[in-house]
């Protein structure tokens, strides 16, 4: 039995009530014939025709262009970037919002819609939210203690956090259970739970392996997640009347579009009867069939897949499943404006597929020619989304999007590679854009860039900015209104610190 199959065989206990399932015992799963049944393209499943009727969203708010736009046609002439003699950002070290060694920054720095910067702090297992308007003075707010906060959205009085369920002792209840989504309309003074419908059909369970993103457009909420579906074959086969009892199953495996059962024999283990049951005989619903194909592709993959991308959408009244995306999606990012949502799913071969939706429910693909790896970083002004794009290891580009439209390249950073893996190296906030990049040679210093419009960039080395050379993945940066805040880790403890710079 593969490690992947063994790890997920038992499934996860969901946080919302499910119909009671028959009892089951562990099954040894042998993959008799390795099959990869990946559904071609992206498959989207609606949560229900009336799920979003009350929103009043205009369909054209995030309309997808009918023809692909060439990225190259909108690109500015590339120019090799150079360091500024007098950098715009003048950094100074500041105290972080922690009181003692038991407290530490628990989340990345987060730029809020209203120009502040936020961070979650963990102090002795108790979480709190810290907010600043200048990077120097901080305002502290307690967070509910029943959740392990991993994603947040802060905008004026409305705050949303997403995280794993915690016991009173502070320990996680279930590492693969569905998260809690909590909303406050009074700046954290009180919180209400947003119901999350897992959308799990009978005879399946879902392991929730992580929250990738939380995005908010007006009153619409989008949760982007990794899911590992877990089929309960024995109970399903018994329910269909194809076997008398699950107790008689010795082993269970997969064939081509079939399930194979090795049944116990009273006479000899060597003569155990073998039964092959086709998927057609299982009478799967369309959603059960999709989840089965997802599961087969995961456990037979040689690429170390940890799940597939699923979206949940809704409002304060509840979230439900609105999209199941390709299994090979690896690098995932998203962004929202008042017009809607966009997602970028970076495939392992290096390109990205970009999708848009006005309401987080109905998704359409934005055709980009040529396809390139794109990572969304944030939005400004309620309409413009920003992303970093990567064509190779020696150059990067900055691009702006309007919801549903192909990118408009604003700067080509020739000779600079932005960000470490899984990080765009681009921060977007009310005041402008900040970037972290390295020149073509890995031995060259890290650069820090600043732009108010995404077109004209001002660069300095990290050594000049902070007084030491950070680790490759050692810079977290966020942009507020009138300031930029950075948390910087160096090779030695004494080199680490928080820094702030004022912006024009």
N, C-alpha and C positions, 0 to 999 in steps of 0.2 A: 504494500500500500504506500502511495506517495505521501511525503510529509504534508503536502498541501491538502490532500484529500483527508488525511487523518485529523489535521488541525481544525478543519471546518465541518467535520461530519456531524458533530453534535448540534450545530446551529447556535443561535443566540436568543435569549429570552427578551421579547420586545417590551418596551415601556408602555405601550398602549394595549388594551385588552384585545386578545385574539380568540377566535373560536377554539374550544378545547380540542387538542390533538390527541390521537390515540397514543398510548405509551409506546416507547420504542427502546430497543437496546442497540448498542454499537454494532455496526456492520463493517466487516472487512471489505474494502472496495478494491478490486483489481480492475485496471483498465485493460480489458482483453484486446480491444482494438483502439488505438489512439486515434481520436477524431477531433478535428477542430471545426466546429460548426459555427463559425462567426457569421452573424448576419451581415450581408454586404451593406455598406453605407451606414447611415445613422438611422436608428429607429426611434420614433417619438410616439409615446402613448399618452393620450389626453386623460386627465383625471375625471372628466365628466363635462357634459355640455354646459351645465349651469354653474360651474365652479367659479367663474369670474364675471358673471353677468352684471354684478353690482358695481363693478369698477368703473364702467363708462369709459374705458380706454379707446382712443381713436386708433383704428387699425393702421392708418397711414403714418402714425407717429414713429414707427420703426420699420417702414417699408423697405424691403430688400431690393437693391438694384437688379434689374432684369438681365443685364449683361455685365460680365466681369470687367473691372477696371484694371489697367496695367499699373502695377506699382512703379515700374520703371518710368512710365510716361509722366508721372506726377513727381518724380524725384528731382531734387535740386542737384546742380552739379556738385560732385563730391569734392571735398577739400580736406587735406590732411590737417588735423587739429594741432594746435600749438598752445603752449602755456602762456598765460597772461603775465605781463610785467607787474601789474597791480591788480590782483584778483578782487572781484567784487565782494566775495564772502571773506570776511575777516573773523576768524573763529576765536572763541575764548572758552576755557573750561568752566563748567558749572557743576553744581551739586545735583546728583540724581534724586528722584523723589523716594528715597529709601532712608530708613532711620538707623538700622543697624545691620549686622551681618546675617541676621535671620531673614531679612527682607531682600527680594531681588525682583528685577523686571521679569514678569512672567510671560509677556507677549511682545510681539514686535511693536515698534512705534507706529502709531496709526494717525493719519491726517483726517480730521473731521471735516464735514461739509461747511461748517461755519468758521473755519480758519484756526481752530485749535489743534493741539496734538495730544493724543491720549495714549496711555499705557496701563496694562493691568499689573499690579504688584502683588506678590505673594509674601506674606509675613507670617511665618509660623503656621502655614496651612490656611490662613485667612486671607481671602482675596479682596482687593479694593481697586477702584478705578481712579487714576490720577489724570487730571486735565491741566493744561497750561496754555496761556495766551501769548507767552513770550519766551518759553523755554527756560525760564528762571524760577518764577513763582508757580507753585502747584496747588490745585484744589482737589481735595481727597473726598471720595464718595464710596461708601461700603457697597459691596456686591452680595447678592444672595448666596448663602453658604451651601445650598443644595446642588450647585452646579460647578463644574470645573471649566472655567471660561476659556474658550479657544478662539472664537471669532466674535467680533463686535462691530456694531455700526452706531456711531454717535452723531446726531444731528439735532442741534438746538435742544428742545425738551424731550425728544423721542430717542430713546436708547434701546438697542437690542443686543442681547448676548446669546451665544450658542455654546454648549459644552456638555461633557459627559455628566451623567447623574452621579451624585456623591451621597454616601451614607453620612449619618451624623458624625461619625468618627473622622470624616474627611477622606475615607478610602473610596475608590471607585466601586460601583455596584457590579458593572459588567463592561469589560473592555470592548465588547462588540455590540453592546446595546445601543439603541437609538438615543440621540441626544435630547436635551431639554432646550427649548427656545423660549426665552423670557423677554418680555417687552415692558418698558416703562415710559409713560407719557408725562412724567413729572420729574425728570432729571434724576432718576434713581431713588426717589423717595418711596415709591411702591412699585411692585412688579406683578405682572400677570403672565401666566403660561400660555403660549401659543400652541394649540394642539397640532401634533404632527401625525398624519396618517401614513404608516409605512407602506401601504398599498401591497401587502404581501398576500398572494392568493393561497387557497388551501393546499396543504401538503408541500409547502415551501416555507423556509425561514430565511431571513436576511441577516447577515453579519454586517453591521455598520462599521466600516473600517476607518472612516475619517471624514471630517468636514473640510472641504477645500476652500469654500468661499461663502460669504454672506453678503448679499447685495440688496439695496433698497432703492426703488423708484417710486416716489410719492408714497402711497399707502400699500404698494405691492412689495412683497418680500420674496427673494429667491435664495434658496439654500442649495449649494452645489456639493455633492457628496461622493465618496467611494463606497460601493456596495459589493458584497460577496454573497450571491444567492446560494442557498443550501437546500437541494431537493430532498424530500423524505420519500424515497422510492418504495420502501417496504410497505409503509402505510398506504401509499397511493395505489400500489398493486393490489393490496388486500381490499381496499375500498371498492375497486373495480370488480371484485369477485373473481380475480384471476388466480388467487391462491387462497387456501383455507385459513392459514394463520401465519403471521410473521415469525412465530416461534420456530417454524420449520426451515427457515432460511439459514444456510451455512455461510455462504458468500454471495456477494452481489457485484456485478461488473457491467461494463458497457460494451456493446457491439456497435456495428454500423446502424444508426437510427434504431437502436434497440437496447433493452436492458436484459442482462443475463443473470439468472438465479441458479445457484448451486444449492440444492435441497438436501436436508439430512436424510440418511438412509439407516434404517434399523439393522440392515444386514452387514454392510461394509462401507466405511468411509470412502474407499476407492470407487465404489459404485454409486456415488451420490448422483441422483438424477439432475440433469441440467435442463432448465427451461429458458427459452429466449422469447421475450415479449417485445413486440414492436412498439414504437412510440404511438403509432396509430391506434393500437389496442388500449393505450392508456387514456385516450380521449381527452387530451390536454386542451385547456382553453388557450386562446392566442397568447395571453400573458404568461401562462405556465410554460408554454413552448418557448417563448422568448427567454425566460429565465433559465430554462434547462439548457438552451444553446449557450447562454452566457456562462453558466457553470462549467459545461463541458470545455469550452474554450479556455477558461481560466486554469482548470486542473490539468489540462493537457498541454498548456503553453510551456515553451522552453525559454521564455523571456522574463520570467519572474513576475507575472502580473499579480497585482494585489487587489484586483476588483475591476469594476467598470464605473463610469460616471453616470450618476442619476441626479436629476434636479427635482426639487420640491418647491412649489410656488403657492402663493395665497396672500392673505392679509392677516390682520390681527385675529380673525375668527378661526384661522387654521391653515395648515399647509398640506398639500397632497402631491402625489407623483405627477410630474408633467413632462418628463423626458428621460429616456434611457439611451445613452450615446455609445458610440463604438467602443469595443473592448480595447483597442490598441491605443486609445488616448492616454498619453503619458504626462505631458506638461500641460497643466490646466490653469487657466486664469479667467477672470470675469470682471465686468465693470457695469455700472448702471448710471443712467442720467434720468431726467424726468420723462424722457421719451421712451425708455425701455432698457433692455439688457442686451449685452453681447458676451459671448463665450468664445475662448480660443482653446482648442484641444490640440496640443502639440504631439504629433506622432513620433514614434521612435526613429523613423527614418529622417527626421529633421524638419519636415514641413508642418504646417498647422492647418486645421480646418476651423473656420470662423462661422458662428451662428448668431442670429439676432432674433429678438422677440420683443413685442410691445408689452406683453403682460407676463412673461415668464412661463407661459403655457404652450403657445403655438410657436415652434421654432422653424426658421428657414436658414439655409446656408448662404453665406455671402461669398461669392466667387471672386477669388483674388488671383491675378495672373502676373508673374508666376507665383505658385504657393510658396510661402516662406515661413519660418518659425517666428511666431508673434506672441508676445506676452503683454497682456493688458496691465497697466500700472495704476490707473485712476482716472478721475474726471474733474473738469473745472467748468465753472460757469453754467452748470445745469444742462449743457448740451454736448460739449466736446470731450471725447474720450481720448486717452493717450496710451501709446504702447511703444515698447522697444522691439525692434525686429533684428534678426540675426541671419546674415547670409553665409558667413563663414567665420573662422576664428580670428580674422584680422580686421574686420570692419563691422559696424553696427549702424542702425538708422533709427531715428525718432519719427513716429507717425501719429497723426491725429485721425480720429474717426468721428463721424456722426452716426447715430444708431441705424444699423442696417446698411451702411455704405462701406465701400472699400476704403482703405487708408489713403490719406494724403501725406506723403513723405515731407517732413519739414526740415530734416537735417540728415545728412549722411556723414557718419563719423569714421572717416577713412583712417585706418591705422589704430583704431580703438575697438576693443572687444568689451562689451558691457556685461557686468555682473557675473557672479559665479553660477553654476548650474542650478536650475529651479528658482532663480532669482533674477528679475529683469535688470537689476541695477538702476532702476528708474523710480523716483518718488515724485508724486504729483500732489499739489495742494493749492490752496487759495492764492498763494503768492507767486507760484511759478513751478518750475521743474528742477529737480536735482538729480545728478547721475553719478554713478560709480563705475569706473572703467579702468582697464589696463591696456597699455600699448602692446604692440605685436609680440614683443619678447617677454616671456614670463618673468625674466629677471628684472625688468624695468619696474619702476614704482607705480603704485596705484594712483589714478587721477580722480579728482573730484570736480564735477562740472555744475554750472548754474545757468539757467535761462528763464527769462520771463515770458517768452513766447514760443519756445521750442525750436526756433530758427537760429538765433544768434546765441552761441555758447561761450562761456568764460571758464577756463580750466586752470587748476592748480594741482600740485602733487599733494598726496595725503601727508607726506612728511612735512611739507611747508604748512599745511592746514592744521595738523594736530601735534606736530613735534616729534612724531615717530612713525615708522612704517607699520600699518595694521596688518593683521592676518588677512589672507585672501577673502575669507568669508566673515571678516570681523567688523564690518561697518553696517549698522542699521541707521537709516536716515528718513526723516519726515519733514514735510514742508507745511508751515502754517502761514497765517496772514502776517507778513512782515518779518518772518524769521525762519531759519532752518535749524533743526535739531538733529544731532548725530550721537549715537552710542557706539563707541569705538573700542575694539579689543585688539591689543597688541600681543606680541610674543611673550611678554612678561606682565605680571600683575600690575606693576607700577606704571606701565604704559597705558593701561586701560582708563577710560573716562568718558564723560558726557560733555559735548561741546555744542555751543550755539553761535549762530552768525546772523546778524541783521541783514535784511534784504531791502533793496530800493523800492 
